[in-house]
Each structure stands twice: as structure tokens, then as C-alpha cells.
Amino acid sequence: RPEFALAKDAIKDLSATLARGSYGYILDADLQGFFDHIDHRWLIKMLEERIDDKPFIHLINKWLKAGILSTDGKVLHPVTGTPQGGIVSPILANIYLHYVLDLWFQKKVKPNCKGEAYLCRYADDFICAFRFRDDAEEFYSALIRRLDKFGLSLSPDKSRIIRFSRFEKGTNYFEFLGFEFRWGTSRKGKDMIKLRTSRKKLLASWIKFSLWCRKCRNLRLRRIFKLLNAKLRGYYNYYGVIGNFASLQEFFRQAMRILYKWLNRRSQKRSFCYSIFN
């Protein structure tokens, strides 16, 4: 079972905890090929800790080792990883990280830290916050050893310890679940955590939107705009957080330019004037 049912719950909890706590350092870690490196033997042991049903465990084991047809026609039986697109894969992945990371952090890491320590995880994405740099560095080293024991590893290029303090606003930020987290000041002059859509996700959203426009450009206009409204609502429901208006506005303006471009390709004759369309 995941610690948070929704990604937005994790974002809200992380933002509130950092704002009210005395954290000064963030470990921004990235698991390398997590779903492909889940060790079947460890996973089965974890399941057996809570599930006393041998036929069910046997069924999960068979499902994990289901044959994969390779390009040369051979059937391979994997010893690590969960089937991509499998309906049970996210649940099994959460169970794996619950034992590998969550319980270990709460029972072993946190009690031995000199200052405050906090872990926020959603699926295979997680952020760790510490008051002191020594705690962050010791945890980083211990985490590498811990993950190695269970067949996992960190991506060295994407994992780092950063200074993240209300006393050094604007110098550093980190990304989590599509948002950039920064220290800033409210209109009333109070310290606060500010969120905005990460640049990487913003660019990816425009590319995805352009592909959608290309696919739908020959539909009737009424149908296109009905689908567009649903698409924009989904985007705003996720990224519509306090302080992120500028990023939402930027996304909308560029999305309308992309849609205008594709609708004008419906025929050789130009269909719209942009000022009227907008």
C-alpha cells in the first residue's frame, strides 16, 4: 500500500513539512531502472511476512517468472523485475520499497539522526530532508549499501545533496513529481515553499499536446474543443496549486498556439486568424 493515495497528497505533505520544520539539506535521489531490478526472492520473502497463503504466493511467483519472447524467438524467464504494464506491478513495487526504504528509514535511520529527518515517497520517487549535512551524507552512504543489498542502485548523475534553507532563498531548488520546490516569500513577507511546474515537465506536456493535436485535427471542431476542455481540466487539476499561475498561463498560451497551427493545416486555405482564434 502506498504511503500516499495521490501524488498531490505527497506534494502537499512535503511542502507543509518543509515549511514548518527546521530542515536545511535535501537528498534528491533517483532510483536507476527500479522496476527492472526488483529481486524476486526478496519480494517473495516480503510477501510471506504478511500473507499466509501459499497458493497465492505461488501464483505471484509464476506471474513474475512468466516467459518473455525475445527478438530471436527464445523464451526468457526473468529473475528480476516486474512485467511492464502488469496490473499488479505498481502494488508489488510499493511493497518492495516499503520494506527496503520506508520501514528502514523510520526504524533505523531516523532514531540515529542528530536532527530532524523526513522521508516522502510516492511510488519509486522519494525525497529525504535533514536538518544537518552530516546526517544527510551518512544517510546517502548507508542508502547506497542498503539498495545494493536488494539489487537496486541510485543514478549517480541524478542524485545529489543540496542546501535548501529559508535563509538562502532562490539559490537552490529540487524537483519532485513534476514540480520545482523553492523557498520564497509570501505577499505578507512570510517564508513559504513555492511550487511551479518543472521546466522539463512543461516542455514534455507541450510535445504531448502537439501529438494529440496532430491526431485529432481532422475531427469536427465541436468535438475537438470538447476533448480539449477535458484535457485542460486534467492538466489544471494536477498542476493547479497556489503560486503556479504563471506556469499554467504559459502552458495555456503555448498550447493554443500549437492548436492554432494544427487547425490551420486542415486545408491548403488558412482557416483562422490567430487574434480572432485566441
Backbone as CSV, one residue per row, in Angstrom:
resi,resn,N_x,N_y,N_z,CA_x,CA_y,CA_z,C_x,C_y,C_z
1,ARG,0.850,-1.191,0.000,0.000,0.000,0.000,0.885,1.240,0.000
2,PRO,0.663,2.199,-0.915,1.493,3.404,-0.940,1.213,4.285,0.262
3,GLU,2.221,5.042,0.644,2.043,5.953,1.772,1.020,7.021,1.424
4,PHE,0.986,7.458,0.176,0.032,8.466,-0.265,-0.807,7.895,-1.400
5,ALA,-2.122,8.092,-1.328,-3.010,7.568,-2.362,-2.871,8.362,-3.659
6,LEU,-2.601,9.664,-3.544,-2.485,10.527,-4.717,-1.153,11.275,-4.684
7,ALA,-0.640,11.573,-5.876,0.613,12.323,-5.968,0.467,13.698,-5.315
8,LYS,-0.708,14.317,-5.467,-0.909,15.654,-4.897,-0.876,15.619,-3.371
9,ASP,-1.276,14.485,-2.777,-1.187,14.354,-1.317,0.271,14.360,-0.867
10,ALA,1.125,13.672,-1.633,2.556,13.639,-1.314,3.168,15.027,-1.451
11,ILE,2.791,15.741,-2.505,3.304,17.097,-2.743,2.882,18.038,-1.613
12,LYS,1.620,17.938,-1.219,1.088,18.788,-0.148,1.791,18.500,1.178
13,ASP,1.990,17.222,1.490,2.635,16.841,2.746,4.094,17.289,2.773
14,LEU,4.796,17.104,1.660,6.202,17.516,1.574,6.339,19.019,1.750
15,SER,5.494,19.774,1.057,5.547,21.232,1.131,5.280,21.733,2.550
16,ALA,4.241,21.164,3.196,3.879,21.592,4.555,4.955,21.214,5.569
17,THR,5.529,20.018,5.425,6.557,19.555,6.368,7.820,20.402,6.270
18,LEU,8.248,20.716,5.056,9.443,21.547,4.876,9.215,22.956,5.413
19,ALA,7.999,23.476,5.238,7.697,24.848,5.661,7.711,24.998,7.180
20,ARG,7.215,23.983,7.881,7.133,24.114,9.344,8.329,23.508,10.081
21,GLY,9.167,22.758,9.379,10.305,22.097,10.016,11.572,22.932,9.980
22,SER,12.636,22.353,10.529,13.943,23.029,10.549,14.932,22.262,9.683
23,TYR,14.531,22.002,8.465,15.373,21.220,7.557,16.294,22.145,6.764
24,GLY,17.535,21.711,6.581,18.495,22.538,5.858,19.092,21.873,4.638
25,TYR,18.883,20.535,4.518,19.500,19.800,3.410,18.521,18.778,2.837
26,ILE,18.584,18.634,1.529,17.710,17.714,0.806,18.561,16.693,0.060
27,LEU,18.187,15.426,0.192,18.770,14.394,-0.665,17.774,14.141,-1.787
28,ASP,18.144,14.586,-2.967,17.321,14.392,-4.165,17.861,13.150,-4.873
29,ALA,17.211,12.004,-4.666,17.731,10.718,-5.153,16.869,10.172,-6.283
30,ASP,17.516,9.428,-7.168,16.813,8.829,-8.301,17.214,7.354,-8.418
31,LEU,16.226,6.465,-8.341,16.491,5.033,-8.468,16.696,4.675,-9.932
32,GLN,17.738,3.925,-10.198,18.093,3.573,-11.576,17.389,2.274,-11.986
33,GLY,16.507,2.384,-12.984,15.818,1.205,-13.511,15.147,0.372,-12.439
34,PHE,14.394,1.027,-11.557,13.824,0.348,-10.392,12.981,-0.874,-10.757
35,PHE,12.000,-0.702,-11.629,11.059,-1.789,-11.934,11.746,-2.989,-12.593
36,ASP,12.882,-2.757,-13.241,13.607,-3.852,-13.903,14.538,-4.605,-12.962
37,HIS,14.749,-4.080,-11.750,15.744,-4.683,-10.857,15.167,-5.177,-9.535
38,ILE,13.859,-5.296,-9.447,13.250,-5.854,-8.232,13.618,-7.334,-8.127
39,ASP,14.254,-7.708,-7.026,14.704,-9.087,-6.822,13.519,-9.971,-6.420
40,HIS,13.247,-11.005,-7.206,12.085,-11.862,-6.964,12.163,-12.580,-5.614
41,ARG,13.348,-13.041,-5.242,13.488,-13.785,-3.985,13.163,-12.901,-2.784
42,TRP,13.692,-11.667,-2.800,13.393,-10.743,-1.708,11.913,-10.373,-1.690
43,LEU,11.344,-10.151,-2.860,9.935,-9.772,-2.936,9.037,-10.867,-2.364
44,ILE,9.319,-12.120,-2.702,8.518,-13.233,-2.181,8.644,-13.320,-0.661
45,LYS,9.856,-13.101,-0.132,10.048,-13.105,1.323,9.228,-12.004,1.992
46,MET,9.188,-10.832,1.355,8.411,-9.713,1.898,6.922,-10.028,1.911
47,LEU,6.442,-10.656,0.850,5.027,-11.030,0.780,4.686,-12.068,1.842
48,GLU,5.594,-13.001,2.057,5.355,-14.065,3.041,5.323,-13.540,4.475
49,GLU,5.898,-12.339,4.693,5.860,-11.728,6.024,4.430,-11.441,6.466
50,ARG,3.571,-11.083,5.511,2.206,-10.656,5.846,1.116,-11.549,5.262
51,ILE,1.465,-12.388,4.301,0.443,-13.197,3.624,0.702,-14.680,3.885
52,ASP,-0.206,-15.321,4.598,-0.085,-16.752,4.891,-1.007,-17.530,3.948
53,ASP,-0.653,-17.502,2.685,-1.463,-18.163,1.653,-0.519,-18.675,0.569
54,LYS,-0.079,-19.919,0.697,0.929,-20.470,-0.203,0.483,-20.518,-1.665
55,PRO,-0.770,-20.912,-1.964,-1.207,-20.903,-3.368,-1.132,-19.507,-3.999
56,PHE,-1.488,-18.479,-3.211,-1.431,-17.104,-3.720,0.016,-16.683,-3.987
57,ILE,0.910,-16.985,-3.046,2.332,-16.661,-3.210,2.896,-17.383,-4.433
58,HIS,2.496,-18.642,-4.604,2.958,-19.430,-5.756,2.483,-18.794,-7.063
59,LEU,1.246,-18.298,-7.060,0.686,-17.646,-8.252,1.466,-16.380,-8.600
60,ILE,1.797,-15.576,-7.587,2.585,-14.357,-7.806,3.960,-14.712,-8.359
61,ASN,4.562,-15.764,-7.813,5.885,-16.206,-8.256,5.857,-16.635,-9.724
62,LYS,4.819,-17.362,-10.107,4.678,-17.798,-11.502,4.470,-16.595,-12.418
63,TRP,3.706,-15.639,-11.954,3.429,-14.439,-12.754,4.714,-13.631,-12.963
64,LEU,5.545,-13.542,-11.910,6.810,-12.811,-12.016,7.758,-13.466,-13.016
65,LYS,7.726,-14.788,-13.073,8.664,-15.522,-13.926,8.050,-15.932,-15.265
66,ALA,6.928,-15.307,-15.612,6.289,-15.610,-16.903,7.270,-15.353,-18.040
67,GLY,7.282,-16.246,-19.021,8.242,-16.158,-20.115,8.082,-14.910,-20.969
68,ILE,9.212,-14.389,-21.425,9.235,-13.231,-22.326,9.860,-13.677,-23.641
69,LEU,9.157,-13.428,-24.733,9.656,-13.826,-26.052,10.647,-12.781,-26.555
70,SER,11.902,-13.200,-26.755,12.942,-12.284,-27.227,12.873,-12.136,-28.743
71,THR,13.647,-11.204,-29.283,13.621,-10.924,-30.728,14.122,-12.101,-31.562
72,ASP,14.970,-12.953,-30.956,15.484,-14.105,-31.716,14.622,-15.356,-31.549
73,GLY,13.437,-15.181,-30.926,12.497,-16.292,-30.816,12.632,-17.134,-29.565
74,LYS,13.588,-16.823,-28.701,13.779,-17.596,-27.478,12.887,-17.057,-26.356
75,VAL,12.444,-17.966,-25.482,11.627,-17.577,-24.330,12.533,-17.421,-23.110
76,LEU,12.531,-16.224,-22.521,13.375,-15.932,-21.359,12.519,-15.865,-20.101
77,HIS,13.048,-16.381,-19.004,12.350,-16.339,-17.715,13.155,-15.451,-16.767
78,PRO,12.706,-14.223,-16.529,13.489,-13.263,-15.739,13.590,-13.660,-14.269
79,VAL,14.682,-13.250,-13.638,14.861,-13.471,-12.193,14.736,-12.151,-11.425
80,THR,14.675,-11.048,-12.151,14.459,-9.736,-11.530,13.422,-8.961,-12.337
81,GLY,12.847,-7.942,-11.704,11.915,-7.057,-12.399,10.484,-7.558,-12.361
82,THR,9.560,-6.630,-12.619,8.142,-6.973,-12.724,7.681,-6.692,-14.145
83,PRO,6.715,-7.465,-14.659,6.252,-7.272,-16.038,5.755,-5.853,-16.289
84,GLN,6.241,-5.235,-17.363,5.829,-3.875,-17.703,4.356,-3.865,-18.101
85,GLY,3.613,-2.911,-17.531,2.189,-2.813,-17.832,1.334,-3.765,-17.028
86,GLY,1.959,-4.609,-16.196,1.196,-5.544,-15.367,0.365,-4.809,-14.341
87,ILE,-0.869,-5.265,-14.153,-1.789,-4.552,-13.262,-1.343,-4.633,-11.798
88,VAL,-0.573,-5.684,-11.460,-0.117,-5.864,-10.080,1.255,-5.232,-9.842
89,SER,1.960,-4.870,-10.906,3.334,-4.360,-10.784,3.471,-3.169,-9.837
90,PRO,2.614,-2.129,-9.926,2.765,-0.989,-9.004,2.585,-1.380,-7.536
91,ILE,1.668,-2.330,-7.272,1.426,-2.765,-5.890,2.648,-3.498,-5.343
92,LEU,3.196,-4.413,-6.153,4.381,-5.164,-5.728,5.581,-4.242,-5.535
93,ALA,5.707,-3.238,-6.407,6.804,-2.274,-6.293,6.696,-1.479,-4.994
94,ASN,5.470,-1.116,-4.621,5.257,-0.384,-3.373,5.597,-1.233,-2.161
95,ILE,5.232,-2.509,-2.211,5.566,-3.429,-1.115,7.084,-3.536,-0.976
96,TYR,7.762,-3.651,-2.108,9.224,-3.790,-2.109,9.886,-2.583,-1.453
97,LEU,9.496,-1.382,-1.878,10.110,-0.169,-1.316,9.656,0.104,0.114
98,HIS,8.495,-0.402,0.484,8.037,-0.244,1.872,9.023,-0.919,2.826
99,TYR,9.473,-2.116,2.453,10.430,-2.844,3.292,11.856,-2.325,3.111
100,VAL,12.227,-2.053,1.869,13.606,-1.627,1.587,13.889,-0.232,2.130
101,LEU,12.919,0.674,2.000,13.168,2.090,2.301,12.355,2.624,3.476
102,ASP,11.024,2.530,3.410,10.162,3.188,4.400,10.416,2.702,5.827
103,LEU,10.309,1.383,6.044,10.478,0.831,7.394,11.896,1.052,7.910
104,TRP,12.859,0.866,7.028,14.267,1.070,7.403,14.508,2.506,7.845
105,PHE,13.952,3.467,7.118,14.138,4.882,7.451,13.510,5.202,8.809
106,GLN,12.287,4.713,9.038,11.583,5.024,10.280,12.216,4.353,11.497
107,LYS,12.655,3.100,11.341,13.123,2.329,12.494,14.628,2.425,12.739
108,LYS,15.416,2.624,11.688,16.871,2.607,11.828,17.523,3.973,11.617
109,VAL,17.110,4.652,10.542,17.779,5.909,10.173,17.357,7.067,11.074
110,LYS,16.068,7.316,11.144,15.541,8.485,11.861,15.971,8.540,13.334
111,PRO,15.894,7.431,14.089,16.287,7.492,15.506,17.770,7.810,15.727
112,ASN,18.608,7.562,14.719,20.052,7.784,14.866,20.528,9.124,14.305
113,CYS,19.613,9.926,13.800,19.981,11.249,13.276,20.114,12.257,14.415
114,LYS,21.023,13.203,14.263,21.235,14.234,15.284,20.098,15.257,15.284
115,GLY,19.526,15.502,14.114,18.442,16.470,13.998,17.225,15.857,13.328
116,GLU,16.333,16.712,12.860,15.118,16.242,12.199,15.456,15.499,10.907
117,ALA,14.635,14.494,10.595,14.798,13.733,9.352,13.414,13.362,8.842
118,TYR,13.249,13.403,7.534,11.921,13.192,6.942,12.063,12.523,5.585
119,LEU,11.194,11.562,5.325,11.156,10.868,4.036,9.774,11.019,3.434
120,CYS,9.721,11.425,2.177,8.463,11.499,1.432,8.622,10.644,0.182
121,ARG,7.792,9.616,0.055,7.888,8.717,-1.102,6.534,8.565,-1.767
122,TYR,6.553,8.592,-3.099,5.365,8.251,-3.886,5.830,7.339,-5.014
123,ALA,5.353,6.080,-5.007,5.820,5.061,-5.954,7.339,4.927,-5.815
124,ASP,8.099,5.092,-6.910,9.562,4.960,-6.806,10.269,6.309,-6.740
125,ASP,9.515,7.392,-6.557,10.103,8.730,-6.385,10.122,9.083,-4.901
126,PHE,11.250,9.549,-4.403,11.307,9.925,-2.993,12.293,11.071,-2.774
127,ILE,12.012,11.808,-1.699,12.849,12.929,-1.263,13.115,12.759,0.229
128,CYS,14.357,13.002,0.649,14.710,12.940,2.072,15.210,14.310,2.520
129,ALA,14.734,14.753,3.672,15.140,16.057,4.214,15.806,15.866,5.572
130,PHE,16.861,16.643,5.822,17.611,16.548,7.078,17.935,17.950,7.587
131,ARG,18.091,18.046,8.900,18.472,19.334,9.479,19.964,19.589,9.286
132,PHE,20.767,18.532,9.468,22.223,18.678,9.405,22.808,17.956,8.194
133,ARG,23.850,18.546,7.637,24.500,17.953,6.464,25.136,16.592,6.790
134,ASP,25.690,16.461,8.000,26.309,15.189,8.392,25.305,14.042,8.310
135,ASP,24.089,14.300,8.785,23.038,13.274,8.720,22.722,12.906,7.275
136,ALA,22.647,13.923,6.420,22.332,13.689,5.003,23.423,12.859,4.327
137,GLU,24.680,13.184,4.615,25.795,12.468,3.986,25.903,11.028,4.487
138,GLU,25.694,10.836,5.796,25.731,9.478,6.353,24.599,8.629,5.776
139,PHE,23.431,9.240,5.640,22.296,8.513,5.073,22.544,8.157,3.611
140,TYR,23.124,9.082,2.864,23.419,8.840,1.446,24.313,7.607,1.291
141,SER,25.356,7.538,2.104,26.276,6.392,2.050,25.571,5.101,2.458
142,ALA,24.772,5.180,3.531,24.052,3.997,4.009,22.997,3.547,2.999
143,LEU,22.386,4.518,2.319,21.346,4.203,1.332,21.917,3.405,0.166
144,ILE,23.099,3.784,-0.289,23.742,3.058,-1.396,23.964,1.592,-1.013
145,ARG,24.442,1.365,0.215,24.668,-0.010,0.686,23.350,-0.762,0.847
146,ARG,22.361,-0.077,1.378,21.043,-0.693,1.589,20.419,-1.117,0.263
147,LEU,20.432,-0.248,-0.710,19.844,-0.560,-2.016,20.594,-1.698,-2.701
148,ASP,21.917,-1.685,-2.574,22.733,-2.732,-3.196,22.371,-4.117,-2.649
149,LYS,22.051,-4.182,-1.377,21.648,-5.448,-0.747,20.406,-6.032,-1.412
150,PHE,19.520,-5.165,-1.903,18.264,-5.606,-2.504,18.266,-5.492,-4.029
151,GLY,19.461,-5.384,-4.607,19.585,-5.386,-6.059,19.263,-4.074,-6.737
152,LEU,19.212,-2.987,-5.974,18.871,-1.675,-6.529,20.079,-0.745,-6.475
153,SER,19.986,0.368,-7.193,21.077,1.350,-7.185,20.535,2.735,-7.494
154,LEU,21.318,3.752,-7.132,20.973,5.139,-7.434,21.631,5.565,-8.731
155,SER,20.989,6.483,-9.431,21.594,7.078,-10.614,22.547,8.178,-10.144
156,PRO,23.865,8.002,-10.304,24.825,8.988,-9.760,24.679,10.380,-10.367
157,ASP,24.240,10.459,-11.621,24.103,11.761,-12.281,22.876,12.530,-11.799
158,LYS,21.890,11.808,-11.256,20.630,12.447,-10.870,20.418,12.496,-9.365
159,SER,21.387,12.020,-8.592,21.262,12.008,-7.133,22.252,12.992,-6.526
160,ARG,21.784,13.812,-5.581,22.655,14.856,-5.015,22.108,15.333,-3.675
161,ILE,22.993,15.907,-2.877,22.597,16.581,-1.639,22.680,18.078,-1.895
162,ILE,21.599,18.791,-1.612,21.598,20.238,-1.847,21.254,20.991,-0.561
163,ARG,21.756,22.194,-0.464,21.389,23.102,0.621,20.017,23.665,0.287
164,PHE,19.074,23.545,1.238,17.710,24.017,0.995,17.205,24.648,2.285
165,SER,17.331,25.973,2.358,17.028,26.663,3.607,16.275,27.962,3.355
166,ARG,15.416,28.304,4.289,14.679,29.569,4.216,15.620,30.773,4.304
167,PHE,16.841,30.546,4.803,17.818,31.629,4.940,18.636,31.845,3.669
168,GLU,18.450,30.970,2.688,19.169,31.100,1.415,18.181,30.938,0.262
169,LYS,17.243,31.855,0.202,16.178,31.780,-0.807,16.730,31.996,-2.213
170,GLY,16.161,31.267,-3.149,16.487,31.480,-4.558,17.772,30.849,-5.033
171,THR,18.546,30.257,-4.120,19.832,29.688,-4.542,19.693,28.262,-5.059
172,ASN,18.839,27.468,-4.414,18.695,26.069,-4.801,17.231,25.660,-4.877
173,TYR,16.979,24.657,-5.677,15.643,24.072,-5.764,15.790,22.594,-6.099
174,PHE,14.717,21.852,-5.909,14.715,20.454,-6.324,13.377,20.141,-6.988
175,GLU,13.341,19.057,-7.742,12.130,18.651,-8.453,11.565,17.376,-7.846
176,PHE,10.234,17.335,-7.758,9.560,16.147,-7.233,8.166,16.068,-7.832
177,LEU,7.872,14.962,-8.494,6.551,14.699,-9.083,6.082,15.829,-9.996
178,GLY,6.998,16.362,-10.793,6.631,17.355,-11.801,6.651,18.797,-11.338
179,PHE,7.048,19.046,-10.088,7.091,20.411,-9.554,8.508,20.784,-9.129
180,GLU,8.808,22.066,-9.231,10.024,22.629,-8.644,9.666,23.196,-7.270
181,PHE,10.430,22.835,-6.257,10.234,23.332,-4.892,11.315,24.366,-4.601
182,ARG,10.905,25.563,-4.195,11.837,26.647,-3.866,11.366,27.358,-2.593
183,TRP,12.315,27.941,-1.883,11.952,28.830,-0.787,11.669,30.217,-1.358
184,GLY,10.615,30.845,-0.861,10.277,32.189,-1.308,9.597,32.963,-0.194
185,THR,9.035,34.102,-0.553,8.355,34.970,0.414,6.944,35.258,-0.065
186,SER,5.985,35.190,0.846,4.596,35.486,0.502,4.395,36.993,0.378
187,ARG,3.214,37.403,-0.051,2.911,38.836,-0.183,2.956,39.548,1.163
188,LYS,2.741,38.779,2.232,2.777,39.361,3.577,4.178,39.327,4.186
189,GLY,5.145,38.853,3.388,6.523,38.834,3.856,6.923,37.604,4.649
190,LYS,6.073,36.572,4.641,6.379,35.353,5.388,7.103,34.340,4.499
191,ASP,7.981,33.555,5.133,8.681,32.493,4.402,7.688,31.414,3.987
192,MET,7.853,30.905,2.775,6.959,29.849,2.304,7.640,29.017,1.223
193,ILE,7.163,27.789,1.049,7.629,26.932,-0.034,6.812,27.261,-1.275
194,LYS,7.495,27.627,-2.353,6.807,27.955,-3.601,6.956,26.805,-4.599
195,LEU,5.864,26.503,-5.267,5.852,25.432,-6.258,5.584,25.994,-7.641
196,ARG,6.243,25.419,-8.626,5.899,25.731,-10.006,6.214,24.511,-10.872
197,THR,5.548,24.426,-12.001,5.753,23.293,-12.896,7.214,23.227,-13.321
198,SER,7.803,22.041,-13.225,9.203,21.908,-13.640,9.314,22.141,-15.143
199,ARG,10.414,22.743,-15.553,10.609,23.092,-16.968,10.579,21.845,-17.848
200,LYS,11.156,20.779,-17.339,11.212,19.529,-18.084,9.802,19.000,-18.356
201,LYS,8.941,19.051,-17.341,7.566,18.565,-17.493,6.749,19.485,-18.388
202,LEU,7.026,20.786,-18.311,6.313,21.752,-19.146,6.595,21.493,-20.624
203,LEU,7.867,21.303,-20.963,8.248,21.014,-22.352,7.656,19.689,-22.819
204,ALA,7.681,18.679,-21.937,7.120,17.368,-22.282,5.615,17.464,-22.514
205,SER,4.935,18.308,-21.747,3.484,18.486,-21.898,3.148,19.129,-23.234
206,TRP,3.960,20.086,-23.676,3.728,20.714,-24.982,3.935,19.721,-26.122
207,ILE,4.960,18.887,-26.013,5.208,17.870,-27.047,4.035,16.894,-27.111
208,LYS,3.583,16.464,-25.946,2.454,15.530,-25.874,1.184,16.171,-26.434
209,PHE,0.989,17.458,-26.132,-0.190,18.171,-26.626,-0.133,18.318,-28.143
210,SER,1.049,18.578,-28.681,1.212,18.700,-30.131,0.873,17.391,-30.839
211,LEU,1.294,16.273,-30.264,0.972,14.960,-30.840,-0.528,14.705,-30.801
212,TRP,-1.166,15.145,-29.713,-2.623,14.993,-29.601,-3.336,15.827,-30.665
213,CYS,-2.881,17.068,-30.864,-3.483,17.947,-31.881,-3.360,17.339,-33.275
214,ARG,-2.211,16.783,-33.556,-1.982,16.152,-34.863,-2.954,14.995,-35.081
215,LYS,-3.177,14.236,-34.032,-4.058,13.071,-34.119,-5.526,13.476,-34.293
216,CYS,-5.913,14.593,-33.656,-7.333,14.978,-33.623,-7.706,16.071,-34.618
217,ARG,-6.754,16.559,-35.410,-7.006,17.771,-36.198,-8.122,17.626,-37.228
218,ASN,-8.441,16.412,-37.648,-9.469,16.223,-38.672,-10.857,15.955,-38.106
219,LEU,-10.990,15.984,-36.779,-12.306,15.831,-36.169,-13.100,17.123,-36.328
220,ARG,-14.399,17.045,-36.092,-15.221,18.261,-36.108,-14.769,19.196,-34.984
221,LEU,-14.873,20.505,-35.235,-14.387,21.482,-34.258,-15.059,21.324,-32.896
222,ARG,-16.365,21.065,-32.915,-17.077,20.918,-31.642,-16.492,19.762,-30.827
223,ARG,-16.171,18.674,-31.523,-15.586,17.506,-30.858,-14.174,17.818,-30.344
224,ILE,-13.404,18.539,-31.142,-12.035,18.902,-30.740,-12.046,19.729,-29.455
225,PHE,-12.934,20.732,-29.414,-12.948,21.612,-28.245,-13.525,20.926,-27.007
226,LYS,-14.394,19.948,-27.216,-14.901,19.169,-26.080,-13.771,18.338,-25.469
227,LEU,-12.984,17.703,-26.340,-11.833,16.923,-25.871,-10.770,17.830,-25.254
228,LEU,-10.601,19.021,-25.847,-9.622,19.984,-25.344,-9.956,20.411,-23.915
229,ASN,-11.232,20.694,-23.660,-11.645,21.104,-22.314,-11.323,20.030,-21.275
230,ALA,-11.580,18.774,-21.644,-11.286,17.669,-20.722,-9.784,17.561,-20.469
231,LYS,-9.003,17.765,-21.536,-7.544,17.678,-21.426,-6.991,18.797,-20.542
232,LEU,-7.488,20.000,-20.729,-7.026,21.135,-19.925,-7.441,20.988,-18.463
233,ARG,-8.649,20.470,-18.230,-9.103,20.257,-16.846,-8.182,19.285,-16.112
234,GLY,-7.807,18.208,-16.808,-6.902,17.233,-16.200,-5.558,17.855,-15.847
235,TYR,-5.044,18.699,-16.754,-3.755,19.367,-16.516,-3.865,20.334,-15.340
236,TYR,-4.926,21.145,-15.322,-5.093,22.139,-14.258,-5.362,21.477,-12.904
237,ASN,-6.079,20.351,-12.911,-6.364,19.659,-11.650,-5.083,19.204,-10.966
238,TYR,-4.080,18.848,-11.771,-2.820,18.386,-11.176,-1.885,19.550,-10.860
239,TYR,-1.673,20.425,-11.827,-0.686,21.497,-11.655,-1.278,22.778,-11.069
240,GLY,-2.584,22.783,-10.828,-3.221,23.984,-10.290,-3.037,24.116,-8.788
241,VAL,-1.861,24.554,-8.370,-1.581,24.773,-6.944,-1.295,26.254,-6.722
242,ILE,-1.379,26.675,-5.476,-1.149,28.085,-5.134,0.250,28.515,-5.567
243,GLY,0.321,29.629,-6.288,1.604,30.179,-6.711,2.083,29.712,-8.069
244,ASN,1.304,28.831,-8.724,1.753,28.278,-10.009,0.998,28.875,-11.195
245,PHE,0.350,30.021,-10.992,-0.476,30.609,-12.054,0.339,30.949,-13.299
246,ALA,1.540,31.485,-13.122,2.365,31.895,-14.272,2.691,30.702,-15.168
247,SER,3.008,29.559,-14.569,3.318,28.360,-15.359,2.082,27.834,-16.076
248,LEU,0.928,27.893,-15.406,-0.320,27.450,-16.036,-0.661,28.342,-17.228
249,GLN,-0.470,29.638,-17.045,-0.744,30.595,-18.116,0.196,30.374,-19.299
250,GLU,1.464,30.093,-19.002,2.446,29.833,-20.051,2.083,28.572,-20.830
251,PHE,1.662,27.538,-20.105,1.252,26.297,-20.771,0.063,26.546,-21.695
252,PHE,-0.943,27.285,-21.200,-2.158,27.524,-21.980,-1.854,28.315,-23.251
253,ARG,-1.058,29.370,-23.123,-0.754,30.209,-24.295,-0.040,29.412,-25.385
254,GLN,0.962,28.625,-24.995,1.691,27.828,-25.978,0.805,26.724,-26.550
255,ALA,-0.055,26.148,-25.707,-0.972,25.103,-26.179,-1.920,25.659,-27.236
256,MET,-2.387,26.891,-27.041,-3.289,27.498,-28.022,-2.561,27.793,-29.334
257,ARG,-1.292,28.175,-29.256,-0.502,28.386,-30.480,-0.339,27.068,-31.242
258,ILE,-0.086,26.003,-30.510,0.076,24.682,-31.134,-1.223,24.243,-31.793
259,LEU,-2.339,24.416,-31.086,-3.642,24.026,-31.638,-3.972,24.845,-32.876
260,TYR,-3.704,26.149,-32.815,-3.949,27.041,-33.959,-3.158,26.580,-35.179
261,LYS,-1.901,26.212,-34.967,-1.050,25.758,-36.068,-1.626,24.506,-36.725
262,TRP,-2.050,23.539,-35.913,-2.553,22.279,-36.468,-3.920,22.436,-37.129
263,LEU,-4.781,23.298,-36.574,-6.094,23.506,-37.193,-5.963,24.199,-38.540
264,ASN,-4.945,25.043,-38.683,-4.732,25.716,-39.967,-4.121,24.799,-41.017
265,ARG,-3.753,23.602,-40.631,-3.233,22.625,-41.587,-4.325,21.687,-42.099
266,ARG,-5.552,21.948,-41.686,-6.652,21.074,-42.113,-6.920,21.200,-43.608
267,SER,-6.548,22.334,-44.178,-6.729,22.524,-45.624,-5.625,23.457,-46.120
268,GLN,-5.519,23.599,-47.443,-4.489,24.475,-48.005,-4.808,25.940,-47.729
269,LYS,-6.085,26.226,-47.580,-6.501,27.595,-47.297,-6.455,27.838,-45.785
270,ARG,-5.941,28.979,-45.401,-5.843,29.311,-43.981,-7.237,29.403,-43.371
271,SER,-7.435,28.694,-42.233,-8.768,28.599,-41.642,-9.060,29.697,-40.629
272,PHE,-8.014,30.149,-39.905,-8.230,31.078,-38.803,-7.223,32.219,-38.824
273,CYS,-7.648,33.348,-38.272,-6.734,34.438,-37.925,-6.436,34.274,-36.436
274,TYR,-5.157,34.336,-36.045,-4.799,33.989,-34.665,-5.459,34.916,-33.645
275,SER,-5.563,36.204,-33.953,-6.155,37.141,-32.990,-7.620,36.797,-32.721
276,ILE,-8.348,36.395,-33.785,-9.753,36.003,-33.618,-9.837,34.650,-32.911
277,PHE,-8.967,33.719,-33.327,-8.941,32.378,-32.731,-8.665,32.455,-31.231
278,ASN,-7.748,33.316,-30.855,-7.326,33.413,-29.456,-8.361,34.142,-28.611
